[in-house]
Amino acid sequence: MSWNRHHLLDIESLSAEDLTTILDTAMAFKSVGERAIKKVPALRGKTVVNLFVEPSTRTRISFELSEQRLSADIIHFSAEASSLKKGETLKDTAQTLQALNADFIVIRHSASGAPHFLSRVLNAHVINAGDGAHEHPTQALLDTLTIREKKGRIEGLNVTILGDILYSRVARSDIWALTKLGARVTLCGPSTLVPRTFERLGCRVTHNMEEAIRDADVINLLRIQHERQRRSAFPSLNEYVQLFGLNKRRLALTKPDAMIMHPGPINRGVEIDSDIADGDRSVILEQVTNGLAVRMAVLFLINGGGPQEIAA
Ligand code: CP
């Protein structure tokens, strides 16, 4: 269980074997989380900078906690209080952090490709915490970990991703991870947000919600990414809710064991009714919990860690 990658930039460039290594390592870290002492010394003496230039709750806090659990020194970079506000470039900012001996840069940025750009100009390890509408690799890893844990496998499952696919980095990373691991992925939403071009990634595309959810083992709902849409992709929010919102009536059409997922943040009453988000089919908070183990696994493997260190 060793890894020779210097960065985690996307899921697209990972193999099924890479994904399985990360998921298996994350399971080992879940066991560490059940011990009385939840810390391991794997990143002792290493400095991690969390360079979040776009808002985040789940990803930022779960990276911070993962780094603490691995005994790293952590720097919280606040874009609002930084010299980015005075016109400093991302490259100069990142090279400044590296000159201060940062070993890892965890970056969230509104520009697709920002982590890839940094990986070309830095020696530090770069981890993508979400870049524009491109990818959100650790979200896909925690999603696949949650599915594997709950369903016992990924291969052969029908996974439906519903909502704003076009502007979603989560959708792209999930599609790569799930198809590489052998799931059948269906995408559904308004045609303006779910173009047929996604069929090229090996997905089924439908604009009929009932058809999309009928055979699904897993239903993953996404919010409308208003911050990335230049103009509204549908006539009204009310019409979107009528056609694509997951409500009690539609839930009754699904398989009795169909699992409900959402990466968050949730827009209750839009893509999902509150009762369903909080109901017994929902694994939304378990996804958040799994984010901790997945991020520990990613940091650990990129640092060159092996199984004996997790046992320590
Ligand atoms: N799922 C996710 O990326 O959530 P945050 O934006 O809160 O990090």
Boltz pocket constraint, residues with backbone or C-beta under 6 A from the ligand:
constraints:
  - pocket:
      binder: B
      contacts: [[A, 55], [A, 56], [A, 57], [A, 58], [A, 59], [A, 60], [A, 129], [A, 130], [A, 136], [A, 139], [A, 263], [A, 264], [A, 265]]
      max_distance: 6.0
